[in-house]
Amino acid sequence: VPTPYQIKKYGSLDAAMRRLLSDRELVDTTWVGKYQYQPTDNPLIDLEVTYSYSNTDQTDTRDDDASFSSSTGGKYMNTDYHDKVFEVRNTSLFDTGRLQHELTSGLQWRENTRDVLMYLPDVSDEEEYNYGWYQPHFMPAGQQEVRSVYLEDAITLGDVTITPSLRYDHVVNQGERNLASRYNNPEMGHDYRDVTYSGWSPRLSVFWEATQNLGLFVDYASTWRAPVLDEQYETQKSDLFPGSSRGLNPERIRGVRGGAVVSLPDLLTQGDNLQVRATLYRHKITDEIFKSRS
């Protein structure tokens, strides 16, 4: 927000505000293709294959008299995201004795690539800043690839459905070296080599249709996430914390949830329905990833 001094100096609130803003052009393109195969005479096959490609190209420019710095993206910054997702998923319906099964299995591949380039005229004559053309220290370029498989079985016996599920993720983060040697110095802890994370995520859900109008449920989940590119490869200006963060552990969460769902049909008039849900939950997070700003 412009200060009173800036408003007075530049003649108006609008003029002072424009010095702090950038002109942004953003082009977002997404393509999705889907194939489904569901033969009516085979309950074991309900196949869906999906591929999506997304590209986000964002360019920010500031006027010559604008206020800019490395922490605000310089005078010019281009950010280009590429996201690719491929997934194969199948649902099978079958019985084993009195148990009814809805078994869902699948595999997924995701890739996120980011290219970033900033221009800062203030350092255009300094070699360690690649003469003004480099990646902001807070927005590194790089790639994250995720390969996953999962299995879920909804088992129903009478009014009770028990759903165990299991997911495995393999994540590879690959940083891209900064064009500026100021942020590409091993002696300061700058390390853009790849880091790999992998692990399992088990879940268990139980739902009981106690009456026609009342359902009770309880769930347990244990899952995790890998650091994103910013968290892994961002560098800070502070001399205490200048380096990238290849040593981060995955963030883990364990959650327990329970509650009830009440459905009241024809409450006020014929054909209406009121649903009330009450949920009690507790999440425990370990190895939380956050930024230390010294």
C-alpha positions in Angstrom: 0.0 0.0 0.0 1.5 3.4 -0.9 2.6 5.6 2.0 1.4 9.2 2.4 4.8 10.3 1.3 4.6 8.3 -1.9 1.1 9.6 -2.7 2.3 13.2 -2.2 5.5 12.6 -4.3 3.7 11.1 -7.3 0.6 13.3 -7.2 -2.2 10.9 -6.4 -3.1 7.5 -4.9 -3.6 6.0 -8.4 -0.1 7.2 -9.6 1.6 5.9 -6.4 -0.3 2.6 -6.6 0.7 2.0 -10.2 4.4 2.2 -9.2 3.8 -0.9 -7.0 1.9 -2.9 -9.6 2.9 -4.9 -12.6 1.1 -5.6 -15.9 0.4 -9.3 -16.1 -0.5 -11.4 -19.1 -1.5 -15.0 -18.4 -2.4 -17.7 -20.9 -3.7 -20.9 -19.5 -4.2 -23.9 -21.8 -5.6 -27.3 -20.8 -6.3 -30.4 -22.9 -8.0 -33.5 -21.5 -8.6 -36.8 -23.2 -10.6 -39.6 -21.6 -11.4 -43.2 -22.7 -14.0 -45.3 -21.0 -14.9 -48.9 -21.4 -17.8 -50.5 -19.5 -19.2 -53.7 -21.0 -22.7 -54.2 -19.7 -22.2 -58.0 -19.4 -19.0 -57.8 -17.4 -19.2 -56.3 -13.9 -15.5 -56.8 -13.4 -14.6 -54.1 -15.9 -15.3 -50.4 -15.6 -12.2 -48.9 -17.1 -11.3 -45.3 -17.4 -8.0 -43.9 -19.0 -7.4 -40.2 -18.6 -4.6 -38.0 -19.9 -4.4 -34.2 -19.3 -1.9 -31.5 -20.3 -1.9 -28.0 -18.9 0.3 -25.1 -19.7 0.3 -21.8 -17.8 2.4 -19.0 -19.2 2.6 -15.9 -17.1 4.5 -12.7 -17.9 4.8 -9.7 -15.5 6.3 -6.4 -16.6 6.7 -3.1 -14.7 7.1 0.4 -16.0 10.5 2.1 -16.0 9.6 4.3 -13.1 7.9 1.5 -11.1 9.3 0.2 -7.9 10.8 -3.2 -8.2 13.3 -5.5 -6.6 14.4 -9.2 -6.6 11.9 -10.0 -3.9 9.0 -8.7 -6.1 10.0 -10.3 -9.3 12.2 -7.6 -10.9 11.2 -5.5 -13.8 10.3 -8.5 -15.9 9.5 -12.1 -15.0 8.2 -15.0 -17.0 6.8 -18.1 -15.3 6.0 -21.2 -17.4 4.3 -24.2 -15.8 3.7 -27.6 -17.6 1.5 -30.2 -15.9 1.0 -33.7 -17.3 -1.2 -36.3 -15.7 -1.9 -39.9 -16.9 -4.2 -42.2 -15.0 -5.6 -45.7 -15.5 -8.5 -46.7 -13.2 -10.8 -49.7 -13.0 -13.7 -50.7 -10.8 -14.8 -54.2 -10.3 -18.1 -55.4 -8.7 -18.3 -59.0 -7.4 -19.4 -61.1 -4.4 -17.6 -63.5 -2.1 -20.3 -65.3 -0.2 -22.4 -62.8 1.6 -19.9 -60.0 1.0 -20.4 -57.5 -1.8 -17.2 -55.9 -3.1 -16.5 -52.7 -5.1 -12.8 -53.0 -5.9 -11.1 -49.9 -7.4 -7.5 -50.1 -8.6 -5.4 -47.7 -10.5 -2.1 -46.1 -11.3 -1.2 -42.5 -11.9 1.7 -40.6 -13.3 2.1 -36.8 -12.8 4.8 -34.4 -13.9 5.1 -30.7 -13.1 7.8 -28.6 -14.7 8.5 -25.0 -14.0 10.7 -22.6 -15.9 11.3 -19.1 -14.4 13.3 -16.1 -15.7 13.5 -12.7 -14.2 15.3 -9.5 -15.2 16.5 -7.0 -12.6 18.2 -3.9 -14.2 19.8 -2.9 -10.8 22.4 -5.8 -11.2 22.7 -5.8 -15.0 26.4 -5.1 -14.8 27.2 -7.7 -12.2 28.5 -11.1 -13.3 27.4 -13.0 -10.2 23.8 -12.1 -11.0 24.2 -13.1 -14.7 23.9 -9.5 -15.7 20.4 -9.2 -14.4 18.9 -12.4 -15.9 18.3 -15.2 -13.4 15.7 -17.0 -11.3 14.3 -15.3 -8.2 15.7 -16.9 -5.0 12.2 -17.6 -3.8 11.0 -19.2 -7.0 13.4 -21.9 -8.3 12.9 -23.7 -11.6 12.7 -27.5 -11.7 10.6 -30.6 -12.1 8.6 -32.9 -9.8 7.6 -36.4 -11.0 5.1 -38.5 -9.0 4.3 -42.2 -9.7 1.5 -43.7 -7.8 -0.5 -47.0 -7.5 -3.6 -47.4 -5.3 -6.1 -50.1 -4.3 -9.5 -49.7 -2.5 -12.1 -52.3 -1.7 -15.5 -51.2 -0.4 -16.9 -54.4 1.3 -20.6 -54.4 2.2 -22.3 -56.8 4.5 -25.9 -55.9 5.2 -26.0 -52.3 6.5 -22.2 -52.0 7.1 -19.6 -51.0 4.6 -15.9 -51.4 5.4 -13.4 -49.8 3.0 -9.7 -50.4 3.4 -7.4 -48.7 0.9 -3.7 -48.4 0.2 -1.7 -46.0 -1.9 2.0 -45.9 -2.8 3.7 -42.8 -4.1 7.2 -42.3 -5.5 8.2 -38.7 -5.8 11.3 -37.3 -7.4 12.2 -33.6 -7.1 14.8 -32.2 -9.5 16.0 -28.6 -9.1 17.5 -26.5 -11.8 20.6 -24.5 -11.2 20.1 -20.8 -10.9 21.7 -18.7 -13.7 23.1 -16.4 -11.1 26.2 -17.7 -9.4 25.1 -15.8 -6.3 22.4 -18.4 -5.9 24.4 -21.3 -7.3 27.2 -21.6 -4.9 27.9 -24.9 -3.2 29.9 -23.2 -0.4 26.7 -21.5 0.7 24.7 -24.7 0.6 23.1 -24.3 -2.8 22.4 -27.8 -4.0 19.9 -28.5 -6.8 20.5 -32.2 -7.2 17.4 -34.5 -7.2 15.8 -35.8 -4.1 13.6 -38.9 -3.9 10.7 -39.7 -1.5 8.5 -42.8 -1.4 6.0 -44.3 1.0 2.6 -45.9 1.7 -0.7 -44.3 2.7 -3.1 -46.7 4.4 -6.8 -45.7 5.1 -9.7 -47.5 6.7 -13.3 -46.3 6.6 -16.4 -47.9 8.3 -20.0 -46.8 7.5 -23.1 -48.2 9.3 -26.6 -47.4 8.0 -28.2 -47.7 11.5 -31.6 -46.8 10.3 -33.2 -45.4 7.1 -32.5 -41.9 8.4 -29.3 -42.3 10.4 -25.8 -43.3 9.3 -22.7 -43.5 11.5 -19.1 -43.4 10.2 -15.6 -43.6 11.4 -12.4 -43.2 9.4 -8.6 -43.5 9.9 -5.9 -42.3 7.5 -2.2 -42.1 7.6 -0.6 -40.2 4.7 2.3 -37.9 3.7 3.4 -35.4 1.2 6.8 -34.6 -0.3 8.2 -31.0 -0.3 7.2 -28.9 -3.4 10.0 -27.3 -5.5 9.8 -24.0 -3.6 10.2 -25.7 -0.2 13.1 -27.9 -1.5 15.2 -25.5 -3.5 14.3 -21.9 -2.4 17.3 -20.0 -1.0 17.1 -17.2 1.5 19.2 -14.0 1.7 20.0 -14.5 5.4 23.6 -15.6 6.0 22.2 -18.0 8.6 19.9 -19.8 6.2 21.3 -19.2 2.7 21.1 -22.8 1.3 18.5 -25.0 -0.4 16.7 -27.7 1.7 17.5 -31.1 0.3 17.4 -32.6 3.8 13.7 -32.1 4.4 11.7 -35.1 5.6 8.2 -35.7 4.1 5.4 -34.1 6.0 3.2 -36.7 7.7 -0.4 -36.6 8.9 -2.5 -39.1 10.9 -6.2 -38.4 11.1 -9.2 -40.0 12.9 -12.7 -38.9 12.0 -16.1 -40.0 13.3 -19.6 -38.7 13.1 -23.2 -39.2 12.0 -25.5 -38.3 9.1 -29.2 -37.7 9.6 -31.5 -37.5 6.6 -35.0 -36.2 7.1 -37.2 -36.5 3.9 -40.5 -34.8 3.4 -39.8 -32.5 6.4 -41.7 -29.3 5.3 -43.3 -30.4 2.0 -43.5 -33.5 -0.2 -40.2 -34.2 -2.0 -37.9 -32.0 0.2 -35.0 -33.4 2.2 -32.9 -32.1 5.1 -29.5 -33.6 5.8 -27.5 -32.8 8.9 -23.9 -34.1 9.3 -21.9 -33.9 12.5 -18.2 -34.7 12.4 -15.5 -35.0 15.1 -11.9 -35.3 13.9 -8.3 -35.1 15.1 -5.2 -34.6 12.9 -1.7 -35.1 14.1 1.0 -33.6 11.9 4.7 -34.5 12.2 7.8 -33.1 10.3 5.7 -30.1 9.3 7.4 -28.2 6.5 7.5 -24.4 7.0 9.9 -21.6 6.2 12.4 -20.3 8.8 12.8 -16.6 8.2 15.6 -16.2 10.8 
